[in-house]
Amino acid sequence: MDYKAGLLVFITLLIGSLALPTPEDAFFEVDDDISIFFDQTDVNARIVGGSPAAIGGHPHMVAMTSGAVVRSFHCGASLISQRTVLTAAHCIDAVFRDGALVSTFRLNIGSNLWNGGTDYVVARNVTHPNWYRPTIKEDIGVLITAINVALSNLVQPVPLTYDFIVGGVPSIVAGWGRVRADGAISRQLLELRTRTLDGADCMIHVARAGILLGSSNAPPIDTRFEICAFHSPTLGTCNGDSGSALRRASDGHQIGIVSWGFNCALGAPDMYVRVSTYQDWLRSVISYMPDVHALWWWPGAFPTPEDVFIEKDDDVFTFFDQTDVNARIVGGSPAAIGSHPHMVAMTFGAVLRSFLCGASLISQRTVLTAAHCIDAVFRDGALVSTLRLNIGSNFWNGGTDYIVARNVTHPNWHRPTVKQDIGVLITAINVALSNLVQPVPLTYDYIGGGVPSIVAGWGLVRANSHISMQLLELRVSTLDGADCMTHVARVDLVQGTSRYGVAIIDPRFEICTYHSPGLGTCNGDSGSALRRAIDGHQIGIVSWGFACAVGAPDMFVRVSTYQNWLRSVIV
C-alpha cells in the first residue's frame, strides 16, 4: 500500500509538460509556463495518423476561423443544438480580446474542409466560471450562434452523454490538427479511433512519457475533470484539434472535448474534458433547453421587469408582474440629478422604446443587474437586437444608449427558486464618464441587519398603477435573516399567501430590507442597486419580493456572495 501510494505521488509530481493540442493563438499573450502547451506556429493542422473522414461522417463538426482578408483555422468544436457550439475554453480565450470576441470570428459548419461550409456569426460566448488557465482545468465553453444553424444530412447536432466514462471505451475523434508538430497542414477533416484509459493507466503512461521525453511542468492530471485516451505512438491528436469532440464509438455520443496533451502523438495519452462532469452547467447554457426567459415566482408579485417575451408556464411566473414596463419606487422621492450616476436603464423596442429593468454601472464596460432581467430579453440564444443600456439621465430614456456586446448570467442561476439571480452585461464600447455617469464601487463586506441603505429605480408607484419616467429613491434598512423570516411569516398570515413559505428566503444569497407598509420596491425596479448609505457602495441587487410595498421585506441579491465570480467577469 505504501509503495503504491508513493508511486502515485511520484507519478503526479512527474507529470510534466509537453506540447498540448490547442489553437494557433495569434491573440494570446505568452505570459506563463503553460504557454508552451498552446503551440502557435501554424493555424491549420490535422489529426496525427488519422484517416480522411467520410463526407457526412461527422456532421457535428465545426471549424472556428478568423481573418478579415485571409481566413485562418483556429480550433475544432461540436454543434450540440441549433444554436449552441461546444468547444474548449482556451479556444474561446484565444479569440477574446478587450472584452469581446474578435470581429472576424466565424463558425464554419457543414463541410469536411475547414473553410468549405457556411459561416455563422457568434452572438455570445460563455466559458465555465471555474476555467483555470494555469492548470488547463475546467477547459469548457460554449458559443451561441446569432441565428439557427440550418440542419441537413451534413449538419446535425451531436448527442451528449452524461455517463461516467471509464477505461477501455472505444472512441473516435475528428479534427483538422497537424500531421505532426510543426508538420504539414491539411484542410481536410481526418478521424482517429482511440480508446479511453482509466486514471491509474493514464498516470502510468504519462510518467513513462515524461521519462522518455524528458519533459516537466505539465498540468496535473485530474480524472474528475478529464478523460485520457491513447492509441499508440505516432497516432493521436495534435495542435489544431483542440475543442473537437471525443465520441463513444458504440453510439456516437460526445463524451469529451480535446483539451491538452504532450508532444504530438509521441506515445503519451491525449487529454479531454470529461463532459459528464458538466451536466448541470451545460443544461444551464444550451440554447435548446425550454424557454425560461422571464420573470417568475410563486404566487404574488415581485420586483421584476415587464417581460413581453415570456410564456406563462409555471407558478413562479406570477411573482414577475407584467402589467406595465415603466415603473417606479413605491413611496420614494424624486432623486437629485447626479445623485445616482451609476444608474442604468435597460430598454428595448424598434419604434417605441419600453423600459425593462434597472442596472448599475460597475466599470466602464460592465453593467450589473439581475439574471431574470437578462433572461427577459434573451430569445433563441441571443439578446433581442433592440436592447440598449440608457445611461446618464434621471429619465429612463433621457441618456445615451449603449449596445451590449455580450452577457453573462451566473451559472448557478436557478429560475424556480429565483436564487443566484445575478448577471452582467458588457457594453460594446467604453461608457463615457462624467459628473452624471460614474461606476458604483462594490463592497464585499458581509451585510448584517440594521444597515441604512438606499435604492433607486423606475419601479411602479404601486401594483397595476400609472408609470413615471423619473428616477426615484428610497432609504431603507437591512434586516438580519431571522427578522426577515418573521416579517415574511407575518405577511403570510395576514394576506393568506401560504404558498410563499419562509423556506424561499436564503440569507446566504439574499439581503432583506424593509421600510414600512406603503414604501418599498415594485415591478420595474429589478436589477437596480442597493447601496450602503454611509459610503454609497453597492451591497445588493433588486431581485424579488411580495405584492408591492404591502408590509413584506424586499429581497436583494447579496453581492458579497459573488466576489470571486464578479472578479472573473468584470471587464
FIPA-552680 format. One line per field, with one value per residue (C-alpha): residue number from 1; residue in three letters; chain; x, z, y. Coordinates in steps of 0.5 Angstrom, whole numbers, plus 2048, in hexadecimal, padded with zeros to 3 digits. Layout:
BEGIN
donu = (NUM, ...)
lumtor = (Ala, ...)
tigu = (A, ...)
X = (X, ...)
Z = (Z, ...)
Y = (Y, ...)
//
This chain:
BEGIN
donu = (1, 2, 3, 4, 5, 6, 7, 8, 9, 10, 11, 12, 13, 14, 15, 16, 17, 18, 19, 20, 21, 22, 23, 24, 25, 26, 27, 28, 29, 30, 31, 32, 33, 34, 35, 36, 37, 38, 39, 40, 41, 42, 43, 44, 45, 46, 47, 48, 49, 50, 51, 52, 53, 54, 55, 56, 57, 58, 59, 60, 61, 62, 63, 64, 65, 66, 67, 68, 69, 70, 71, 72, 73, 74, 75, 76, 77, 78, 79, 80, 81, 82, 83, 84, 85, 86, 87, 88, 89, 90, 91, 92, 93, 94, 95, 96, 97, 98, 99, 100, 101, 102, 103, 104, 105, 106, 107, 108, 109, 110, 111, 112, 113, 114, 115, 116, 117, 118, 119, 120, 121, 122, 123, 124, 125, 126, 127, 128, 129, 130, 131, 132, 133, 134, 135, 136, 137, 138, 139, 140, 141, 142, 143, 144, 145, 146, 147, 148, 149, 150, 151, 152, 153, 154, 155, 156, 157, 158, 159, 160, 161, 162, 163, 164, 165, 166, 167, 168, 169, 170, 171, 172, 173, 174, 175, 176, 177, 178, 179, 180, 181, 182, 183, 184, 185, 186, 187, 188, 189, 190, 191, 192, 193, 194, 195, 196, 197, 198, 199, 200, 201, 202, 203, 204, 205, 206, 207, 208, 209, 210, 211, 212, 213, 214, 215, 216, 217, 218, 219, 220, 221, 222, 223, 224, 225, 226, 227, 228, 229, 230, 231, 232, 233, 234, 235, 236, 237, 238, 239, 240, 241, 242, 243, 244, 245, 246, 247, 248, 249, 250, 251, 252, 253, 254, 255, 256, 257, 258, 259, 260, 261, 262, 263, 264, 265, 266, 267, 268, 269, 270, 271, 272, 273, 274, 275, 276, 277, 278, 279, 280, 281, 282, 283, 284, 285, 286, 287, 288, 289, 290, 291, 292, 293, 294, 295, 296, 297, 298, 299, 300, 301, 302, 303, 304, 305, 306, 307, 308, 309, 310, 311, 312, 313, 314, 315, 316, 317, 318, 319, 320, 321, 322, 323, 324, 325, 326, 327, 328, 329, 330, 331, 332, 333, 334, 335, 336, 337, 338, 339, 340, 341, 342, 343, 344, 345, 346, 347, 348, 349, 350, 351, 352, 353, 354, 355, 356, 357, 358, 359, 360, 361, 362, 363, 364, 365, 366, 367, 368, 369, 370, 371, 372, 373, 374, 375, 376, 377, 378, 379, 380, 381, 382, 383, 384, 385, 386, 387, 388, 389, 390, 391, 392, 393, 394, 395, 396, 397, 398, 399, 400, 401, 402, 403, 404, 405, 406, 407, 408, 409, 410, 411, 412, 413, 414, 415, 416, 417, 418, 419, 420, 421, 422, 423, 424, 425, 426, 427, 428, 429, 430, 431, 432, 433, 434, 435, 436, 437, 438, 439, 440, 441, 442, 443, 444, 445, 446, 447, 448, 449, 450, 451, 452, 453, 454, 455, 456, 457, 458, 459, 460, 461, 462, 463, 464, 465, 466, 467, 468, 469, 470, 471, 472, 473, 474, 475, 476, 477, 478, 479, 480, 481, 482, 483, 484, 485, 486, 487, 488, 489, 490, 491, 492, 493, 494, 495, 496, 497, 498, 499, 500, 501, 502, 503, 504, 505, 506, 507, 508, 509, 510, 511, 512, 513, 514, 515, 516, 517, 518, 519, 520, 521, 522, 523, 524, 525, 526, 527, 528, 529, 530, 531, 532, 533, 534, 535, 536, 537, 538, 539, 540, 541, 542, 543, 544, 545, 546, 547, 548, 549, 550, 551, 552, 553, 554, 555, 556, 557, 558, 559, 560, 561, 562, 563, 564, 565, 566, 567, 568, 569, 570, 571)
lumtor = (Met, Asp, Tyr, Lys, Ala, Gly, Leu, Leu, Val, Phe, Ile, Thr, Leu, Leu, Ile, Gly, Ser, Leu, Ala, Leu, Pro, Thr, Pro, Glu, Asp, Ala, Phe, Phe, Glu, Val, Asp, Asp, Asp, Ile, Ser, Ile, Phe, Phe, Asp, Gln, Thr, Asp, Val, Asn, Ala, Arg, Ile, Val, Gly, Gly, Ser, Pro, Ala, Ala, Ile, Gly, Gly, His, Pro, His, Met, Val, Ala, Met, Thr, Ser, Gly, Ala, Val, Val, Arg, Ser, Phe, His, Cys, Gly, Ala, Ser, Leu, Ile, Ser, Gln, Arg, Thr, Val, Leu, Thr, Ala, Ala, His, Cys, Ile, Asp, Ala, Val, Phe, Arg, Asp, Gly, Ala, Leu, Val, Ser, Thr, Phe, Arg, Leu, Asn, Ile, Gly, Ser, Asn, Leu, Trp, Asn, Gly, Gly, Thr, Asp, Tyr, Val, Val, Ala, Arg, Asn, Val, Thr, His, Pro, Asn, Trp, Tyr, Arg, Pro, Thr, Ile, Lys, Glu, Asp, Ile, Gly, Val, Leu, Ile, Thr, Ala, Ile, Asn, Val, Ala, Leu, Ser, Asn, Leu, Val, Gln, Pro, Val, Pro, Leu, Thr, Tyr, Asp, Phe, Ile, Val, Gly, Gly, Val, Pro, Ser, Ile, Val, Ala, Gly, Trp, Gly, Arg, Val, Arg, Ala, Asp, Gly, Ala, Ile, Ser, Arg, Gln, Leu, Leu, Glu, Leu, Arg, Thr, Arg, Thr, Leu, Asp, Gly, Ala, Asp, Cys, Met, Ile, His, Val, Ala, Arg, Ala, Gly, Ile, Leu, Leu, Gly, Ser, Ser, Asn, Ala, Pro, Pro, Ile, Asp, Thr, Arg, Phe, Glu, Ile, Cys, Ala, Phe, His, Ser, Pro, Thr, Leu, Gly, Thr, Cys, Asn, Gly, Asp, Ser, Gly, Ser, Ala, Leu, Arg, Arg, Ala, Ser, Asp, Gly, His, Gln, Ile, Gly, Ile, Val, Ser, Trp, Gly, Phe, Asn, Cys, Ala, Leu, Gly, Ala, Pro, Asp, Met, Tyr, Val, Arg, Val, Ser, Thr, Tyr, Gln, Asp, Trp, Leu, Arg, Ser, Val, Ile, Ser, Tyr, Met, Pro, Asp, Val, His, Ala, Leu, Trp, Trp, Trp, Pro, Gly, Ala, Phe, Pro, Thr, Pro, Glu, Asp, Val, Phe, Ile, Glu, Lys, Asp, Asp, Asp, Val, Phe, Thr, Phe, Phe, Asp, Gln, Thr, Asp, Val, Asn, Ala, Arg, Ile, Val, Gly, Gly, Ser, Pro, Ala, Ala, Ile, Gly, Ser, His, Pro, His, Met, Val, Ala, Met, Thr, Phe, Gly, Ala, Val, Leu, Arg, Ser, Phe, Leu, Cys, Gly, Ala, Ser, Leu, Ile, Ser, Gln, Arg, Thr, Val, Leu, Thr, Ala, Ala, His, Cys, Ile, Asp, Ala, Val, Phe, Arg, Asp, Gly, Ala, Leu, Val, Ser, Thr, Leu, Arg, Leu, Asn, Ile, Gly, Ser, Asn, Phe, Trp, Asn, Gly, Gly, Thr, Asp, Tyr, Ile, Val, Ala, Arg, Asn, Val, Thr, His, Pro, Asn, Trp, His, Arg, Pro, Thr, Val, Lys, Gln, Asp, Ile, Gly, Val, Leu, Ile, Thr, Ala, Ile, Asn, Val, Ala, Leu, Ser, Asn, Leu, Val, Gln, Pro, Val, Pro, Leu, Thr, Tyr, Asp, Tyr, Ile, Gly, Gly, Gly, Val, Pro, Ser, Ile, Val, Ala, Gly, Trp, Gly, Leu, Val, Arg, Ala, Asn, Ser, His, Ile, Ser, Met, Gln, Leu, Leu, Glu, Leu, Arg, Val, Ser, Thr, Leu, Asp, Gly, Ala, Asp, Cys, Met, Thr, His, Val, Ala, Arg, Val, Asp, Leu, Val, Gln, Gly, Thr, Ser, Arg, Tyr, Gly, Val, Ala, Ile, Ile, Asp, Pro, Arg, Phe, Glu, Ile, Cys, Thr, Tyr, His, Ser, Pro, Gly, Leu, Gly, Thr, Cys, Asn, Gly, Asp, Ser, Gly, Ser, Ala, Leu, Arg, Arg, Ala, Ile, Asp, Gly, His, Gln, Ile, Gly, Ile, Val, Ser, Trp, Gly, Phe, Ala, Cys, Ala, Val, Gly, Ala, Pro, Asp, Met, Phe, Val, Arg, Val, Ser, Thr, Tyr, Gln, Asn, Trp, Leu, Arg, Ser, Val, Ile, Val)
tigu = (A, A, A, A, A, A, A, A, A, A, A, A, A, A, A, A, A, A, A, A, A, A, A, A, A, A, A, A, A, A, A, A, A, A, A, A, A, A, A, A, A, A, A, A, A, A, A, A, A, A, A, A, A, A, A, A, A, A, A, A, A, A, A, A, A, A, A, A, A, A, A, A, A, A, A, A, A, A, A, A, A, A, A, A, A, A, A, A, A, A, A, A, A, A, A, A, A, A, A, A, A, A, A, A, A, A, A, A, A, A, A, A, A, A, A, A, A, A, A, A, A, A, A, A, A, A, A, A, A, A, A, A, A, A, A, A, A, A, A, A, A, A, A, A, A, A, A, A, A, A, A, A, A, A, A, A, A, A, A, A, A, A, A, A, A, A, A, A, A, A, A, A, A, A, A, A, A, A, A, A, A, A, A, A, A, A, A, A, A, A, A, A, A, A, A, A, A, A, A, A, A, A, A, A, A, A, A, A, A, A, A, A, A, A, A, A, A, A, A, A, A, A, A, A, A, A, A, A, A, A, A, A, A, A, A, A, A, A, A, A, A, A, A, A, A, A, A, A, A, A, A, A, A, A, A, A, A, A, A, A, A, A, A, A, A, A, A, A, A, A, A, A, A, A, A, A, A, A, A, A, A, A, A, A, A, A, A, A, A, A, A, A, A, A, A, A, A, A, A, A, A, A, A, A, A, A, A, A, A, A, A, A, A, A, A, A, A, A, A, A, A, A, A, A, A, A, A, A, A, A, A, A, A, A, A, A, A, A, A, A, A, A, A, A, A, A, A, A, A, A, A, A, A, A, A, A, A, A, A, A, A, A, A, A, A, A, A, A, A, A, A, A, A, A, A, A, A, A, A, A, A, A, A, A, A, A, A, A, A, A, A, A, A, A, A, A, A, A, A, A, A, A, A, A, A, A, A, A, A, A, A, A, A, A, A, A, A, A, A, A, A, A, A, A, A, A, A, A, A, A, A, A, A, A, A, A, A, A, A, A, A, A, A, A, A, A, A, A, A, A, A, A, A, A, A, A, A, A, A, A, A, A, A, A, A, A, A, A, A, A, A, A, A, A, A, A, A, A, A, A, A, A, A, A, A, A, A, A, A, A, A, A, A, A, A, A, A, A, A, A, A, A, A, A, A, A, A, A, A, A, A, A, A, A, A, A, A, A, A, A, A, A, A, A, A, A, A, A, A, A, A, A, A, A, A, A, A, A, A, A, A, A, A, A, A, A, A, A, A, A, A, A, A, A, A, A, A, A, A, A, A, A, A, A, A, A, A, A, A, A, A)
X = (800, 806, 809, 803, 802, 809, 809, 802, 805, 80C, 807, 803, 80A, 80D, 807, 80B, 80A, 80A, 806, 7FF, 7F9, 7F7, 7F6, 7FA, 7F9, 7FB, 7F8, 7FA, 800, 805, 806, 807, 80A, 804, 804, 809, 803, 7FF, 803, 803, 807, 801, 7FA, 7F8, 7F9, 7F6, 7F6, 7FC, 7FC, 7F5, 7F1, 7ED, 7E6, 7E0, 7DB, 7D6, 7D9, 7DA, 7D4, 7D5, 7DC, 7DD, 7E3, 7E5, 7E8, 7EA, 7ED, 7EB, 7EE, 7F2, 7EE, 7F2, 7EF, 7EF, 7EC, 7E7, 7E0, 7DA, 7D3, 7CE, 7C8, 7C6, 7C9, 7CE, 7D5, 7D9, 7E1, 7E7, 7E7, 7EE, 7EC, 7E7, 7EC, 7F1, 7EC, 7E9, 7EC, 7EB, 7E4, 7E1, 7E3, 7E7, 7E2, 7E4, 7E3, 7DE, 7DC, 7DC, 7D8, 7D6, 7DC, 7E2, 7E6, 7E7, 7E5, 7E0, 7DA, 7D5, 7D8, 7D4, 7D5, 7D5, 7D0, 7D3, 7D8, 7D8, 7DE, 7DE, 7DF, 7E4, 7E8, 7EF, 7F5, 7FB, 7F9, 7F4, 7EF, 7E7, 7E9, 7E2, 7DE, 7D8, 7D7, 7D0, 7CE, 7CA, 7C5, 7C3, 7C8, 7C5, 7C5, 7C6, 7C9, 7D0, 7CE, 7CB, 7CC, 7D0, 7CC, 7D0, 7D0, 7D1, 7D3, 7DA, 7DF, 7E4, 7EA, 7E9, 7E4, 7E5, 7E4, 7E5, 7E8, 7E8, 7EC, 7F0, 7F6, 7FD, 800, 806, 809, 80B, 809, 805, 7FE, 7F7, 7F1, 7ED, 7EA, 7ED, 7EB, 7EE, 7EC, 7EE, 7ED, 7EC, 7F1, 7EF, 7F2, 7F8, 7F9, 7FA, 7FE, 803, 803, 804, 80A, 80D, 80D, 810, 816, 817, 815, 819, 813, 811, 80C, 806, 7FF, 7FD, 7F8, 7F1, 7ED, 7E7, 7E7, 7EB, 7EB, 7F1, 7F1, 7F7, 7F8, 800, 806, 805, 7FE, 7FA, 7F7, 7FC, 7FC, 7F5, 7F1, 7EF, 7E8, 7E6, 7E1, 7E3, 7DD, 7DC, 7DC, 7D6, 7D1, 7D5, 7D3, 7D8, 7DC, 7E2, 7E5, 7EC, 7F0, 7F7, 7FD, 804, 809, 804, 803, 80A, 807, 803, 7FC, 7F7, 7F3, 7EC, 7E7, 7E2, 7DB, 7D7, 7DB, 7D7, 7D0, 7CD, 7D1, 7CF, 7C8, 7C8, 7CB, 7C9, 7C4, 7C0, 7BD, 7B6, 7B5, 7B5, 7B7, 7B3, 7B0, 7AD, 7AC, 7A7, 7A0, 7A0, 7A4, 7AB, 7B0, 7B2, 7B1, 7AB, 7AD, 7A9, 7AD, 7AC, 7A7, 7A3, 7A5, 7A6, 7A3, 7A9, 7A7, 7A2, 7A8, 7AA, 7A4, 7A4, 79E, 7A3, 7AA, 7AB, 7AB, 7AE, 7B0, 7AA, 7A9, 7B0, 7B2, 7B5, 7BC, 7C1, 7C5, 7CB, 7CA, 7CA, 7CF, 7CF, 7C8, 7C7, 7C0, 7BF, 7BB, 7B8, 7B4, 7B5, 7B0, 7AD, 7B2, 7B0, 7B3, 7B5, 7BA, 7BF, 7C6, 7CC, 7D3, 7D9, 7DE, 7DF, 7DD, 7D9, 7D2, 7CF, 7C8, 7C3, 7C3, 7BC, 7BD, 7C1, 7BD, 7B7, 7BB, 7BE, 7BB, 7BD, 7C4, 7C6, 7C3, 7BE, 7C1, 7BE, 7C0, 7C4, 7C7, 7C5, 7CA, 7CB, 7C4, 7BE, 7BA, 7BA, 7BA, 7BE, 7C5, 7CA, 7C8, 7CE, 7CE, 7CF, 7D5, 7D4, 7D0, 7D2, 7CD, 7CF, 7D0, 7CC, 7C6, 7C0, 7B9, 7B5, 7B7, 7BA, 7C1, 7C7, 7C4, 7CA, 7CD, 7D1, 7D0, 7D7, 7D6, 7D9, 7DD, 7DF, 7DA, 7DC, 7DC, 7DA, 7D7, 7D1, 7D4, 7D8, 7D9, 7D7, 7DC, 7DA, 7DB, 7DD, 7DB, 7D6, 7D0, 7CC, 7C6, 7C5, 7C9, 7C6, 7C5, 7C3, 7C0, 7BE, 7B9, 7B4, 7AF, 7A7, 7A4, 7A0, 79E, 79A, 79B, 79D, 7A4, 7AA, 7AF, 7B3, 7B8, 7B6, 7BA, 7B8, 7BC, 7BB, 7BF, 7C1, 7BE, 7C2, 7C0, 7BB, 7B8, 7B7, 7B3, 7AF, 7AD, 7AB, 7A7, 7A3, 7A1, 7A0, 79B, 797, 797, 796, 79B, 79D, 7A1, 7A6, 7A9, 7AF, 7B4, 7B4, 7B9, 7C0, 7C5, 7CB, 7C9, 7C4, 7C3, 7BD, 7BB, 7B5, 7B2, 7AB, 7A4, 7A3, 7AA, 7AF, 7B1, 7AC, 7AC, 7B1, 7B6, 7B9, 7C0, 7C2, 7C7, 7C6, 7CB, 7CE, 7CC, 7D3, 7D7, 7D3, 7D6, 7D1, 7CF, 7C9, 7C5, 7BE, 7BB, 7B4, 7AF, 7A8, 7A2, 7A5, 7A6, 7A1, 7A5, 7A9, 7B1, 7B4, 7B9, 7C0, 7C6, 7CC, 7D1, 7D7, 7D5, 7D7, 7DE, 7E2, 7DD, 7DD, 7E4, 7E4, 7DF, 7E0, 7E3)
Z = (800, 802, 7FB, 7F7, 7FB, 7FA, 7F2, 7F1, 7F5, 7F0, 7EA, 7EC, 7ED, 7E7, 7E2, 7DF, 7D9, 7D2, 7CC, 7CC, 7C7, 7C6, 7C1, 7BE, 7C2, 7BF, 7C4, 7CA, 7CE, 7D0, 7D8, 7DC, 7DB, 7D8, 7D2, 7CF, 7CF, 7CB, 7C4, 7C0, 7BA, 7B5, 7B5, 7B0, 7B3, 7B3, 7B7, 7B7, 7B4, 7B2, 7AC, 7A8, 7AA, 7A6, 7A4, 7A9, 7AE, 7B3, 7B2, 7B8, 7B7, 7B7, 7B5, 7B9, 7B4, 7B4, 7AF, 7AB, 7A4, 7A5, 7AA, 7AF, 7B2, 7BA, 7BD, 7BD, 7C0, 7C0, 7BF, 7C4, 7C3, 7BD, 7C1, 7C5, 7C4, 7C9, 7C9, 7CE, 7D2, 7D0, 7C8, 7CA, 7CE, 7C8, 7C4, 7CA, 7CA, 7CE, 7D1, 7CA, 7C5, 7BF, 7BA, 7B4, 7B8, 7B5, 7B6, 7AF, 7AF, 7AA, 7A6, 7A7, 7A5, 7AB, 7A6, 7A2, 7A6, 7A8, 7AC, 7B2, 7B7, 7BE, 7C2, 7C9, 7CD, 7D4, 7D7, 7DD, 7E3, 7E6, 7E0, 7E2, 7DD, 7E1, 7E2, 7DC, 7E0, 7DF, 7D8, 7D5, 7D2, 7CD, 7C7, 7C5, 7BE, 7BC, 7B8, 7B8, 7B4, 7AE, 7AF, 7A9, 7A8, 7A9, 7AF, 7B5, 7BD, 7C1, 7C7, 7CD, 7D2, 7DA, 7DB, 7DF, 7DA, 7DD, 7DA, 7D3, 7D0, 7C8, 7C6, 7C0, 7BF, 7B9, 7B7, 7B3, 7B7, 7B5, 7B2, 7B7, 7BB, 7B6, 7B0, 7AA, 7AA, 7A7, 7A6, 7A6, 7AC, 7AF, 7B4, 7B9, 7BD, 7C4, 7CB, 7D2, 7D8, 7DF, 7E4, 7E6, 7DF, 7DD, 7E2, 7E1, 7D9, 7DB, 7E0, 7DA, 7D5, 7DA, 7DB, 7D3, 7D1, 7D7, 7D8, 7DE, 7E1, 7DD, 7E0, 7E5, 7E3, 7E7, 7E5, 7E8, 7E2, 7DD, 7D8, 7D6, 7CF, 7CC, 7C5, 7C4, 7C3, 7BC, 7BD, 7C1, 7C1, 7C0, 7BF, 7BC, 7BE, 7C5, 7C6, 7C2, 7C4, 7C7, 7C6, 7C8, 7C2, 7C4, 7C3, 7C1, 7C7, 7CA, 7D0, 7D0, 7CD, 7CA, 7CF, 7D0, 7CF, 7CE, 7C8, 7C2, 7C2, 7C5, 7CA, 7CF, 7D0, 7CE, 7D3, 7D2, 7D6, 7DA, 7D7, 7DD, 7E2, 7DF, 7DE, 7E3, 7E0, 7D8, 7DA, 7DC, 7D6, 7D0, 7CC, 7CA, 7D1, 7D2, 7D2, 7D9, 7D7, 7DC, 7E3, 7E7, 7EE, 7F3, 7F3, 7F5, 7F1, 7F2, 7EF, 7E8, 7E1, 7DC, 7D8, 7D2, 7CF, 7D5, 7D5, 7DB, 7DC, 7E3, 7EA, 7EC, 7E6, 7EA, 7EE, 7E8, 7E7, 7E0, 7E0, 7DE, 7DB, 7DE, 7E6, 7EC, 7F3, 7F8, 7FD, 7FA, 7F9, 7F2, 7F2, 7F1, 7EB, 7EB, 7F2, 7EF, 7E9, 7E9, 7E7, 7E0, 7DD, 7D9, 7D3, 7CC, 7C6, 7BF, 7BE, 7C5, 7CB, 7D1, 7D8, 7DA, 7E1, 7E5, 7E5, 7E7, 7E4, 7E8, 7E3, 7DC, 7D8, 7DE, 7E0, 7E6, 7E6, 7E8, 7E4, 7E3, 7DF, 7DA, 7D9, 7D8, 7D1, 7D0, 7CA, 7C5, 7C8, 7C8, 7CB, 7C7, 7C2, 7C4, 7CB, 7CE, 7D4, 7D5, 7DA, 7DC, 7DE, 7E3, 7DE, 7DC, 7D4, 7D5, 7D5, 7D0, 7CD, 7CD, 7C9, 7CD, 7CA, 7CF, 7D5, 7DB, 7E0, 7E6, 7E4, 7EA, 7E9, 7EB, 7E8, 7EC, 7F3, 7F0, 7F3, 7F1, 7ED, 7EA, 7E3, 7E0, 7D9, 7D5, 7D1, 7CA, 7CC, 7D2, 7D5, 7D5, 7DC, 7DF, 7E5, 7E3, 7E2, 7E7, 7E8, 7EF, 7F4, 7F6, 7FD, 7FF, 807, 80A, 80B, 811, 814, 815, 810, 80D, 805, 7FF, 7F9, 7F3, 7ED, 7E8, 7EB, 7EB, 7F0, 7F2, 7EF, 7E9, 7EA, 7E5, 7E3, 7E4, 7DF, 7E5, 7EA, 7F1, 7F7, 7FE, 804, 808, 80D, 80C, 810, 813, 811, 817, 817, 80F, 810, 816, 811, 80C, 810, 813, 80C, 80A, 810, 80E, 807, 807, 802, 805, 7FF, 800, 806, 809, 806, 800, 804, 804, 807, 804, 7FE, 7FF, 803, 806, 807, 80A, 80B, 80D, 80A, 804, 802, 7FE, 7F7, 7F2, 7EB, 7E6, 7EC, 7EB, 7E9, 7ED, 7F2, 7FA, 7FD, 803, 806, 809, 803, 7FD, 7FC, 7F8, 7FD, 7F9, 7F3, 7F3, 7F2, 7F4, 7F9, 7FB, 7F9, 7F8, 7FF, 803, 809, 807, 806, 7FF, 7FD, 7FA, 7F7, 7FD, 7F9, 7FD, 7FC, 7F5, 7F6, 7F2, 7EC, 7EB, 7EB, 7E6, 7E1, 7E2, 7DC)
Y = (800, 805, 803, 804, 80B, 80D, 80B, 80F, 815, 814, 814, 81A, 81E, 81C, 81D, 823, 827, 825, 829, 828, 828, 830, 835, 83A, 840, 846, 84A, 846, 849, 844, 846, 840, 839, 835, 83A, 834, 830, 834, 834, 83A, 838, 837, 837, 832, 82B, 823, 81D, 819, 813, 813, 811, 816, 817, 814, 81A, 81B, 816, 81C, 820, 824, 826, 82E, 832, 838, 83D, 844, 849, 84F, 84E, 847, 842, 83E, 838, 838, 832, 82D, 82D, 829, 82B, 829, 82C, 831, 837, 834, 832, 82F, 830, 830, 837, 838, 838, 83E, 842, 842, 846, 84A, 851, 857, 854, 851, 84C, 84F, 852, 84D, 847, 842, 83B, 837, 831, 82B, 829, 825, 82B, 830, 835, 832, 832, 838, 83E, 83F, 846, 844, 848, 847, 842, 83F, 83C, 838, 83C, 838, 837, 838, 839, 838, 830, 830, 82D, 82E, 830, 830, 836, 837, 83B, 83D, 83F, 845, 841, 83A, 835, 832, 82B, 826, 81F, 822, 826, 823, 824, 81F, 81C, 81D, 817, 818, 811, 811, 80E, 809, 806, 801, 805, 805, 80C, 811, 818, 81C, 823, 827, 826, 826, 820, 821, 826, 82C, 827, 828, 82A, 828, 82B, 824, 821, 81B, 816, 811, 80B, 80B, 808, 80B, 80A, 80A, 80E, 80A, 807, 80F, 811, 80B, 80D, 814, 812, 80E, 813, 818, 814, 812, 819, 81D, 821, 825, 82A, 828, 829, 824, 81E, 81E, 819, 81C, 821, 81E, 817, 814, 811, 80D, 809, 808, 80C, 810, 811, 816, 81D, 823, 82B, 82D, 827, 82B, 82C, 826, 820, 81A, 815, 80E, 809, 805, 80A, 811, 815, 81A, 818, 81D, 823, 824, 828, 827, 822, 820, 821, 81F, 817, 815, 810, 814, 814, 81A, 81D, 81F, 823, 81E, 820, 81C, 821, 827, 824, 82A, 82F, 82D, 82D, 834, 836, 832, 836, 830, 830, 832, 83A, 83C, 843, 847, 849, 844, 843, 83F, 843, 84A, 850, 852, 857, 855, 857, 857, 851, 851, 84B, 846, 841, 840, 839, 838, 83A, 83F, 843, 847, 84A, 84E, 852, 854, 85A, 85F, 860, 867, 868, 86B, 86A, 86A, 870, 872, 879, 87C, 87B, 881, 882, 87F, 87B, 874, 875, 86D, 86C, 868, 867, 861, 863, 860, 861, 862, 868, 869, 869, 865, 865, 85E, 85E, 862, 860, 863, 865, 862, 863, 867, 861, 85C, 85D, 859, 857, 851, 84B, 84B, 852, 84F, 849, 84D, 850, 849, 846, 840, 840, 848, 84E, 852, 856, 85D, 85C, 862, 865, 86C, 870, 877, 879, 879, 878, 870, 872, 879, 877, 874, 86D, 867, 861, 85A, 856, 850, 84E, 849, 846, 842, 83B, 839, 83E, 83A, 83C, 838, 83B, 842, 840, 843, 848, 84C, 84D, 852, 856, 858, 85E, 85E, 865, 868, 86C, 874, 876, 87D, 880, 87D, 876, 872, 86B, 869, 865, 85E, 85C, 855, 856, 852, 856, 854, 857, 85F, 862, 868, 867, 86B, 868, 86C, 86A, 86B, 866, 866, 86B, 865, 85F, 860, 867, 86D, 86E, 873, 874, 878, 874, 874, 872, 86F, 86E, 867, 863, 85C, 856, 850, 849, 848, 84E, 84E, 847, 84A, 84F, 84B, 846, 84C, 84E, 847, 846, 84D, 84C, 845, 843, 83D, 83A, 840, 83C, 83E, 839, 83D, 842, 840, 845, 842, 845, 84B, 851, 853, 85B, 85E, 865, 865, 863, 867, 868, 863, 861, 85E, 85C, 85F, 860, 859, 85A, 860, 861, 861, 866, 866, 86E, 86F, 86E, 86D, 866, 861, 85B, 858, 858, 858, 851, 84F, 851, 850, 855, 85C, 85F, 85C, 85B, 855, 856, 857, 852, 853, 84F, 84F, 852, 850, 848, 849, 84C, 847, 847, 84E, 84F, 84A, 84D, 855, 858)
//
